[in-house]
Amino acid sequence: MVSEKEVLEALKTVLDPEIAFNIVDLGLVYGIAVEGKTVSIKMTMTTPLCPMAPEIIGEVKTTVGKLEGIEKVEVEIVWNPPWTPDKMSEQAKIELGLV
């Protein structure tokens, strides 16, 4: 069975195309649940009007769906709590010049 840690590592390969940084270090992934062959992911976008949301969600589903034993990937977009730059990893803040 795939672990939440394995899903998180896979999600680190999914980039926000506008920022060219992975969605995990950007702080967009709020939760991961693995139940058998199904992975449920709660995540957000940097803004409700994010034009790249469909592309990012599709990439999340494709990437996680490639993990061995996974048959279904559910993505729930949530807006609470709202995303802010403080949700980013320290590495992301440094590389994007925010510190």
PLY file of the C-alpha trace (Angstrom):
ply
format ascii 1.0
element vertex 99
property float x
property float y
property float z
element edge 98
property int vertex1
property int vertex2
end_header
0.00 0.00 0.00
1.19 3.52 -0.83
1.95 5.76 2.15
1.04 9.42 2.59
4.77 10.17 2.56
5.12 8.53 -0.88
2.21 10.60 -2.18
3.77 13.76 -0.77
7.10 12.94 -2.44
5.31 12.37 -5.77
3.51 15.71 -5.38
6.87 17.45 -5.05
7.29 16.82 -8.79
4.12 18.80 -9.62
4.98 22.39 -10.42
2.83 25.49 -10.37
3.50 26.54 -13.99
3.26 30.26 -13.22
5.86 30.13 -10.44
7.84 27.06 -11.59
7.99 25.69 -8.05
6.48 22.52 -6.63
3.06 22.63 -5.00
4.23 21.02 -1.76
6.90 23.60 -0.99
4.50 26.34 -2.06
2.21 25.13 0.73
-0.71 24.28 -1.52
-1.21 20.72 -0.22
-3.28 20.73 2.97
-3.94 17.02 3.46
-3.48 13.53 2.05
-5.46 10.41 2.88
-4.77 6.96 1.47
-7.53 4.37 1.73
-6.74 1.20 -0.13
-6.36 2.06 -3.80
-7.78 5.58 -3.43
-5.86 8.74 -2.59
-7.75 11.85 -1.46
-5.91 15.15 -1.55
-7.06 18.45 -0.06
-5.28 21.38 -1.57
-5.69 25.01 -2.46
-4.45 27.48 -5.03
-2.61 30.72 -4.44
-5.78 32.56 -5.51
-9.38 31.52 -6.25
-8.93 32.95 -9.74
-5.84 30.86 -10.53
-5.97 30.31 -14.30
-3.73 27.25 -14.00
-5.95 25.38 -11.51
-7.30 22.83 -14.03
-3.77 22.09 -15.28
-2.38 21.69 -11.75
-5.26 19.45 -10.66
-4.81 17.30 -13.77
-1.08 16.95 -13.10
-1.78 16.00 -9.46
-4.18 13.27 -10.57
-1.81 11.97 -13.25
1.26 11.98 -11.02
-0.35 10.31 -8.01
-2.25 7.93 -10.27
1.08 6.54 -11.51
1.97 5.27 -8.02
1.84 1.50 -7.77
-1.54 0.21 -6.63
-3.41 3.51 -6.94
-6.60 3.33 -8.98
-8.38 6.53 -8.01
-7.19 10.03 -7.12
-9.63 12.55 -5.68
-8.67 16.21 -5.42
-10.69 18.60 -3.29
-9.90 22.29 -3.65
-10.45 24.14 -0.38
-10.24 27.85 0.36
-10.14 27.68 4.12
-7.64 28.41 5.44
-6.70 30.76 2.64
-3.24 30.39 1.17
-0.65 32.97 2.15
3.11 33.06 1.48
3.77 32.03 5.10
2.57 28.51 4.15
5.62 28.12 1.89
8.63 26.10 2.98
11.70 28.07 4.02
13.51 26.74 0.94
10.77 28.04 -1.35
10.83 31.44 0.34
14.60 31.64 -0.12
14.58 30.51 -3.74
11.73 32.86 -4.64
13.44 35.77 -2.88
10.90 36.25 -0.11
13.42 36.23 2.77
0 1
1 2
2 3
3 4
4 5
5 6
6 7
7 8
8 9
9 10
10 11
11 12
12 13
13 14
14 15
15 16
16 17
17 18
18 19
19 20
20 21
21 22
22 23
23 24
24 25
25 26
26 27
27 28
28 29
29 30
30 31
31 32
32 33
33 34
34 35
35 36
36 37
37 38
38 39
39 40
40 41
41 42
42 43
43 44
44 45
45 46
46 47
47 48
48 49
49 50
50 51
51 52
52 53
53 54
54 55
55 56
56 57
57 58
58 59
59 60
60 61
61 62
62 63
63 64
64 65
65 66
66 67
67 68
68 69
69 70
70 71
71 72
72 73
73 74
74 75
75 76
76 77
77 78
78 79
79 80
80 81
81 82
82 83
83 84
84 85
85 86
86 87
87 88
88 89
89 90
90 91
91 92
92 93
93 94
94 95
95 96
96 97
97 98
